[in-house]
Amino acid sequence: MIPQENLVDHENDKKIPLLVAEDIIKIYQTGKIETQALRGVSFKVNPREKVFLIGHSGSGKTTLVNTIAGIIKPTSGKVFWKDLSKDITKSSLEEIIKARRSFAGVIFQDSRLLSHLTVKENIELAGHYAGINPKVIKKRSEFLLRFLNIWDKKDKREDTLSGGEKKRAAIATTLITNPRILIGDEPTGDLDVVTAESILDLFDRINKELGIAICIVTHSQQVASRADRILELRDGIIIGRHGKEIVLRNLEESRLLEVDRQNRLALPKSILSEVNDPKHFTISVKGSDVILTPVFDPNLYNNNGQEIITCAMCGKLVSHTAKFCPYCSETITNKKGTK
């Protein structure tokens, strides 16, 4: 067990979601051009859970992690952090920064260490910015330097560190505040395979031993296989989830399609291409199966059927060449319709 004065183990708060995103929409506007990066994304992260986000470039992953981390505000939607009394999208920048110091540690691809300070000074400075008691900062920084295996680098500056050592030092600056969750966008994307593996081992230790949840974006099979739950984004929505058996080269093998809060179900393009890319379906239920049947007839349900003429007096159908109704002898006034 980790000493109380160093870092608090978040062990007893498993039942209530740690982070909740509801119907997040984000629209970027450049001049008169609007780009919808997120189209109503909803998901939760539970305490001590490892949730990873995957998807092709442009799917909205980076926008999503920046939104849930409070770095950017969505166009609409809500984000709740546990123990914070209100939706952070309605909070001021000052309120978000203050709350984030103790709630979320944000990890970037680059280390963002101050080059003129030593590793230890970078870690302690982050603690001072968060308003932590100097005695607690000292104890926590010493603990983290040993926990992250960079004790012998504590007096070194950034330009003398390897890529893995910079990453560990950056992680330490986020952990000094004892956050409940680590949020990152491709945190191992700039590392070689061996170094990335050691950082992933470190994330596992942080998750298991410190009780800190993890939510990161990844394109790496190496990273994804370590998740508890994997959410797949495409075109700004979550289309499905995956487990540890995921194969990034063939997502169809492990994808579980997901109906979102707006009752949308995105059909994989690979499946649609196998049935000649239909644009319309009929839907039926057989037992416990939901059956989607492609419809290719372009005239189906169109209002361009056979022309008909009705008698204005008796309402019966008459020939389009008739001048008088054969049923009531009323003069036909060419009232047309379709059937």
Buried (B, 14 or more C-beta within 10 A) or exposed (E): EBEEEBBEBBEEBEEEBBBBBBBBBBBEEEEEEEEBBBBBBBBBBBBBBBBBBBBEEBBBBBBBBBBBBBBBBBBBBBBBBBEBEEBBBEBEEEBBEBBBBBBBBBBEBEBEBBEEBBBBBBBBBBBEEBEBEEEBBBBBBBBBBEBBEBEEBBEBBBEEBEBBBBBBBBBBBBBBBBBBBBBBBBBBBBBEEEBBBBBBEBBEEBBEEBBBBBBBBBBBEEBBBBBBBBBBBBBBBBBBBBEEEBEBEEBEEBBEEBEBEEEEEBEBEEEEEEEEEEEEEEEEEEEEEEEBEEEEEEEEEEEEEEEBBBBBBEEEBBEEEBEEBEEEEEEBEEEEEEE
